[in-house]
Amino acid sequence: MLSMLKKSFVDYSMAQVSLVPDTCYICLEECHESSPCQCQATVHQTCLEEYRSKSANENCTICQGPLRLTPCTIFGRFVLRCVQSCIVGIFGGIFAYIACGFLGIYVWTGLGLCECIVFRASFVETLSTPGFVYSSFSMMVIIAMGFRCLHVWMHNYMSRRRL
């Protein structure tokens, strides 16, 4: 009777294992890709490339066999990351220009330094007025200088704390 229970438990546990999806051995999320080495372990290619970029190891961490990554794959991922960075940079720059422009207009007008608030018929025309352009870039410079001063102060403060 005991042997039958053990056998049914083993059969049940094996059935449960087959229902579990394959997981990447690096990030432990569901994965359907395999490693380009002898063991062909389940791993995302992006996880594997990130691991390789952070370590000098060119071998699989499981079987210690060489990873056979094609140069096209590596170059394609590099180009994709560059394009993504450019898109994020462009949209971030546009957002910073608009936000700093409106902030600058209201700050300079509020301080009485200029009458910068000039709104045009369209939003794009407002963004291209000389007052908006000067306000935007002046606020960007002031904010950048503020962050630089904060960085220097934090560096000096942390240096004094270590002594």
C-alpha positions as CSV (number, residue, x, y, z in Angstrom):
1,M,0.0,0.0,0.0
2,L,2.8,2.4,0.9
3,S,4.6,1.7,-2.4
4,M,1.4,2.5,-4.3
5,L,1.1,5.8,-2.5
6,K,4.7,6.7,-3.3
7,K,4.2,5.8,-6.9
8,S,1.0,7.9,-7.2
9,F,2.8,10.8,-5.5
10,V,5.7,10.6,-7.9
11,D,3.3,10.4,-10.9
12,Y,1.4,13.4,-9.5
13,S,4.5,15.5,-8.9
14,M,5.8,14.7,-12.4
15,A,2.5,15.8,-13.8
16,Q,2.8,19.1,-11.9
17,V,6.4,19.7,-13.2
18,S,5.3,19.4,-16.8
19,L,2.6,22.0,-16.2
20,V,5.1,24.6,-15.0
21,P,6.3,26.9,-17.8
22,D,10.0,27.1,-18.7
23,T,11.7,29.9,-16.9
24,C,14.8,31.9,-17.7
25,Y,17.6,30.9,-15.3
26,I,18.8,34.5,-15.0
27,C,15.6,36.5,-14.5
28,L,13.3,33.6,-13.5
29,E,10.5,34.7,-15.8
30,E,8.7,32.6,-18.4
31,C,10.9,31.9,-21.4
32,H,10.7,29.9,-24.6
33,E,14.3,30.7,-25.8
34,S,17.4,28.5,-25.4
35,S,21.0,29.3,-24.7
36,P,23.3,29.1,-27.8
37,C,25.6,26.6,-26.2
38,Q,25.8,22.8,-25.6
39,C,23.3,22.6,-22.7
40,Q,20.7,24.8,-24.4
41,A,19.3,26.0,-21.1
42,T,16.2,28.1,-21.1
43,V,17.3,31.7,-21.1
44,H,16.2,35.0,-22.7
45,Q,18.8,36.2,-25.2
46,T,18.5,39.7,-23.7
47,C,19.3,38.4,-20.3
48,L,22.3,36.5,-21.6
49,E,23.6,39.5,-23.5
50,E,23.2,41.7,-20.5
51,Y,25.1,39.1,-18.4
52,R,27.9,39.0,-21.0
53,S,28.1,42.8,-21.1
54,K,28.5,43.0,-17.3
55,S,31.0,40.2,-16.9
56,A,34.0,39.2,-18.9
57,N,32.8,35.6,-19.1
58,E,32.3,34.3,-22.7
59,N,31.1,30.9,-21.6
60,C,27.8,29.5,-20.4
61,T,27.5,29.5,-16.6
62,I,25.9,26.1,-16.6
63,C,27.9,23.9,-19.0
64,Q,30.9,26.2,-19.3
65,G,30.7,25.8,-23.1
66,P,31.3,28.7,-25.4
67,L,28.3,30.9,-26.2
68,R,27.8,31.0,-30.0
69,L,26.3,34.5,-30.5
70,T,26.3,35.8,-34.0
71,P,27.8,39.3,-34.7
72,C,24.5,40.2,-36.5
73,T,22.5,39.6,-33.3
74,I,24.9,41.7,-31.2
75,F,25.0,44.5,-33.8
76,G,21.2,44.4,-34.3
77,R,20.6,44.8,-30.5
78,F,23.2,47.6,-30.4
79,V,21.5,49.5,-33.2
80,L,18.1,49.0,-31.5
81,R,19.3,50.3,-28.2
82,C,20.8,53.4,-30.0
83,V,17.6,54.1,-31.8
84,Q,15.6,53.7,-28.5
85,S,18.1,56.1,-26.8
86,C,17.7,58.7,-29.5
87,I,13.9,58.6,-29.4
88,V,13.9,58.9,-25.6
89,G,16.4,61.8,-25.9
90,I,14.4,63.6,-28.5
91,F,11.1,63.4,-26.6
92,G,12.9,64.2,-23.3
93,G,14.4,67.3,-24.9
94,I,11.1,68.4,-26.4
95,F,9.4,68.0,-23.0
96,A,12.2,69.9,-21.2
97,Y,12.1,72.7,-23.7
98,I,8.3,73.1,-23.3
99,A,8.3,72.8,-19.5
100,C,11.3,75.1,-19.0
101,G,9.8,77.6,-21.4
102,F,6.5,77.9,-19.6
103,L,8.3,77.9,-16.2
104,G,10.7,80.6,-17.4
105,I,7.9,82.8,-18.8
106,Y,6.0,82.8,-15.6
107,V,9.1,83.2,-13.4
108,W,10.5,86.1,-15.4
109,T,7.1,87.8,-15.6
110,G,6.4,87.2,-11.9
111,L,9.7,88.8,-11.0
112,G,8.9,91.8,-13.2
113,L,12.0,91.3,-15.4
114,C,10.1,91.1,-18.6
115,E,6.6,90.9,-20.2
116,C,7.2,87.4,-21.7
117,I,3.7,86.1,-21.6
118,V,2.7,86.3,-25.2
119,F,0.4,83.6,-26.4
120,R,-0.3,83.2,-30.1
121,A,-3.2,81.6,-32.0
122,S,-1.6,78.1,-31.9
123,F,0.5,76.2,-29.4
124,V,3.4,75.8,-31.9
125,E,3.5,79.6,-32.6
126,T,3.7,80.2,-28.9
127,L,6.6,77.8,-28.6
128,S,8.5,79.6,-31.3
129,T,8.2,83.2,-30.0
130,P,11.6,84.7,-29.0
131,G,10.4,85.3,-25.4
132,F,9.5,81.6,-25.1
133,V,12.9,80.5,-26.6
134,Y,14.9,82.7,-24.3
135,S,12.8,81.8,-21.2
136,S,13.2,78.1,-22.0
137,F,17.0,78.1,-22.4
138,S,17.6,80.4,-19.5
139,M,15.6,78.1,-17.2
140,M,17.5,75.1,-18.5
141,V,20.8,76.8,-17.7
142,I,19.6,77.8,-14.2
143,I,18.3,74.3,-13.5
144,A,21.5,72.7,-14.8
145,M,23.6,75.1,-12.7
146,G,21.4,74.2,-9.6
147,F,21.9,70.5,-10.2
148,R,25.7,71.0,-10.6
149,C,25.8,73.0,-7.3
150,L,23.8,70.3,-5.6
151,H,26.2,67.6,-6.9
152,V,29.3,69.5,-5.7
153,W,27.7,70.2,-2.3
154,M,26.8,66.5,-1.9
155,H,30.2,65.4,-3.0
156,N,31.9,67.7,-0.5
157,Y,29.4,66.7,2.3
158,M,30.0,63.0,1.7
159,S,33.8,63.5,1.6
160,R,33.7,65.3,5.0
161,R,31.5,62.5,6.5
162,R,34.0,59.8,5.6
163,L,36.8,61.5,7.5
